[in-house]
């Protein structure tokens, strides 16, 4: 309802005072400061390419000999994965994600495929999607080895980005209540980021000794 819609609600004698009251109320509403949005700030300031580079670097950070389970994949899935990789190199991130979505229709539980889809989401600044795919990849996989580290490195990158978004929102907050509302989010994300980092290290498991 518009402010002008309220003026007819007052009796004729009180209408002038009512109009003044409504105008003042509307001006106060117009001057209200909206709280900054951490999620929007996180996605706007996110560097997807740097995040994916960090995720893939985490895969190489294990022991010299470690347990690494490699699944057998459908040839059609492999073709789509290679297509997605080519599109990513061309920075056609939307098309790369679409190719991976096609592959997931063939095998929705392939942890490597889910992880690649998580990284495609990072490149598109879709933080919640990236974390969701990475968590599903971890749940579907062997939960050890280089791929496991990529899962949790993705989640750590998302949580750091969200933490940065909260920090940016706190700097922009113009009202104390807006700032105070962000403090618990900052604490929760800080702890969640630490947990993800610890999970990265837990993924490295030494391979059985060979005799």
Secondary structure, 3 states (H helix, E strand, C coil): CCHHHHHHHCCHHHHHHHHHHHHHHHHHHHCCCCCCCHHHHHHHCCCHHHHHHHHHHHHCCCCCCECCCCCCCCHHHHHHHHHHHHHHHCCCHHHHHHHHHHHHHHCCCCHHHHHHHHHHHHHCCCHHHHHHHHHHHHHHCCCCHHHHHHHHHHHHHHHHHHHHHHHHHHHHCCCHHHHHHHHHHHHHHHHHHHHHHHHHHHCCCECCCCC
